[in-house]
Amino acid sequence: MIQQLIGKIQKMNAPIVVGLDPMLEYIPEYIKQAAYEEKGETLAGAAEAIWQFNKGIVDATYDLIPAVKPQIAMYEQFGIEGLIAYKRTVDYCKEKGLVVIGDIKRGDIGSTSAAYAVGHLGKVKIGNNSYYGFDEDFATVNPYLGSDGIKPFIEVCKEEKKGLFILVKTSNPSSGEFQDKLVEGRPLYELVGEKVAEWGSEHMSEDYSYIGAVVGATYPEMGKVLRKLMPKSYILVPGYGAQGGKAEDLIHYFNKDGLGAIVNSSRGIIAAYKAKGYEKFGESAYADASRQAVIDMKEDIQSALVKSGVVR
Ligand SMILES: O=C(O)c1cc(=O)[nH]c(=O)n1[C@@H]1O[C@H](COP(=O)(O)O)[C@@H](O)[C@H]1O
């Protein structure tokens, strides 16, 4: 799957991911009203609204982007109905040819991680049959529990030809509380990055590993160090746009081959119609505003990469 992701990034010349984090406050009133009329102001009504909203964005952007990243919490808050909307979104994006990164941030003791891995990336066995559960292409994973919490995910990825993005240095303001703590004189995120590089080197697919990392756009100096520590790992970079990450910060996350990083924007794309500069679209053309925001993001990153000499 990492090869498919890289192939799509190259073909579309777009190292970007659209984050499908559909909070109700971003959904146009007319979509919510129609969903509530059909299913009431209920969990099912909310789930219908987020599905319709997502479909609009995917239809308007799928020809420009290699991948999407649905964030499962935004669906889980609506219980089972929300999870059904998550699964509908995953399936629809795959039908449209998009690579789906399930932002599930799981990780537990080995046996529990194995169940998460089976449910999201692999197949569960029931008698003589086996079934895919959510069937995303990649998943985000939390490494706090150590190797035995990660290995079951790697095993399933190996079998299914899927991939992981392991949290190394997150984009949020408090990420340093634990991640930057010095351990034997070195920040913890560097030690985690080295471990990701080690797991990655054991699980290669041509030039890159299918074991990647998450490093936030909001810490570019750390990103620079981590890029060097994990040369074969793809880096998923959240934090561009709504969290303040700038295109010029992102150049550090790429390798000299112009590859190695894929940048996420969620609110900056899906709620573009509410943002400054996109007023002309209005609520009814929210999906066109998202399309324009994808084009703008792509140009912004491309021009920073060209300026810095990473790509020509
Ligand atoms: O794993 C992630 O995707 C992630 C890691 C991280 O360090 N920071 C981070 O913001 N994210 C996710 O990336 C998305 C960022 O959303 P926006 O800030 O709206 O672009 C959310 O889905 C976050 O959960």
The ligand as a Tripos MOL2 file, in Angstrom:
@<TRIPOS>MOLECULE
LIG
   24    25     1     0     0
SMALL
NO_CHARGES

@<TRIPOS>ATOM
      1 O1         -2.2920   11.4220   14.0190 O.co2     1 LIG1
      2 C1         -2.7560   12.4830   13.6120 C.2       1 LIG1
      3 O2         -3.3190   12.5650   12.5360 O.co2     1 LIG1
      4 C2         -2.4910   13.7080   14.3970 C.ar      1 LIG1
      5 C3         -1.3100   13.7320   15.1060 C.ar      1 LIG1
      6 C4         -0.8550   14.9460   15.6330 C.ar      1 LIG1
      7 O3          0.2390   15.0450   16.1690 O.2       1 LIG1
      8 N1         -1.6310   16.0480   15.5020 N.ar      1 LIG1
      9 C5         -2.8500   16.0320   14.8610 C.ar      1 LIG1
     10 O4         -3.4840   17.1000   14.7460 O.2       1 LIG1
     11 N2         -3.3200   14.8470   14.3580 N.ar      1 LIG1
     12 C6         -4.6660   14.7880   13.7230 C.3       1 LIG1
     13 O5         -4.6420   15.5800   12.5310 O.3       1 LIG1
     14 C7         -5.8590   16.3040   12.3820 C.3       1 LIG1
     15 C8         -5.5470   17.7840   12.3800 C.3       1 LIG1
     16 O6         -6.6990   18.5420   12.0820 O.3       1 LIG1
     17 P1         -6.6170   20.0620   11.6380 P.3       1 LIG1
     18 O7         -5.8500   20.7840   12.7120 O.co2     1 LIG1
     19 O8         -8.0560   20.4890   11.5820 O.co2     1 LIG1
     20 O9         -5.9260   20.1360   10.3080 O.co2     1 LIG1
     21 C9         -6.7810   15.8120   13.4940 C.3       1 LIG1
     22 O10        -7.5030   14.7140   12.9850 O.3       1 LIG1
     23 C10        -5.8170   15.3310   14.5680 C.3       1 LIG1
     24 O11        -6.3850   14.2880   15.3420 O.3       1 LIG1
@<TRIPOS>BOND
     1     1     2 2
     2     2     3 1
     3     2     4 1
     4     4     5 ar
     5     4    11 ar
     6     5     6 ar
     7     6     7 2
     8     6     8 ar
     9     8     9 ar
    10     9    10 2
    11     9    11 ar
    12    11    12 1
    13    12    13 1
    14    12    23 1
    15    13    14 1
    16    14    15 1
    17    14    21 1
    18    15    16 1
    19    16    17 1
    20    17    18 2
    21    17    19 1
    22    17    20 1
    23    21    22 1
    24    21    23 1
    25    23    24 1
@<TRIPOS>SUBSTRUCTURE
     1 LIG1         1 GROUP 0 **** ****
